[in-house]
Amino acid sequence: MATILNEMLTEQQLIELTGYTKASAQIKQLKLQGIHYHLRSDGKPVVTWTAVNYPFTHRAVANDNVPNFGAISNG
């Protein structure tokens, strides 16, 4: 299963995912969906199945806004 998740989407699958054939429109849609992508040298986006199945918008984010109670001294 890990090999499937790391496979890249075909151009047709990317069109089906985004609804667009033009690279700039695909990139805009990927950003809206929170899906990570890389750009090829010709400007077209490349996306793995891992990025589709686990977009940034659904990943757990560490909560760094927790106070550091260890920094409080008693004296």
N, C-alpha and C positions, 0 to 999 in steps of 0.2 A: 504493500500500500504506500510506503514511503516514496517509492520511485514514481508512482502515479502523481502524488502531490507535488513533486519537484519538477514534473514535466511542464513545459511551456504550452500555452494555448496556441492553437493554430490561428492563422489569420482569420479563417471563417469563424472559429469559436470566439475570437475577440470581437468580430463584427456582431455576432449574436449576443454577446455579453453587453456590449455598449450600445448597440443599435445604430452604430455609425461605421462608415467605411473610411472616412478621412481621419488621418492620424491625429490632427489637432483636436477634432471633436471627440475621438476616443480618449485622449488624454484628459480632456475636461470632464468627461463622464467618469473615468476611473477615479479622478480626484473627488468628485461628488460622492462616489460610492465608498471612498476611503480605502481603495485598493492600491497597494504598492506596485510600482512598475519601474522598469528601466528603459532607457531609450537606446535604440540601435543607432548605428552611425548614419542611417538614412532618416532618422527622426521618428521612426515608428516605435510605439511602445511594445515592450515584451513583458508578459505576465505569466507567473507560474500558477498552478492550481492551488498551491498553498496560500498564495496571496488572495485568490478568489474565495477560498473556503474559510480563511481566517483573516478578514480585512482588519485594518487598524481600528476601525470603529467598533469592533466586537472584541478586541483584546483587552484583557484586564490591565488597568493602569495603576501603577504604584501610587499610593497617596503620600506625597511628600509634605503635605500640610499638617502633619501631626507634630504637636509640640514636643520638644526634647525635655522631658521631665527630669532626666538625669543631670541636666545642667543647673537645676535648682538646688541651692545649698541651704542647709538648715542653720544659718547662723549669720 
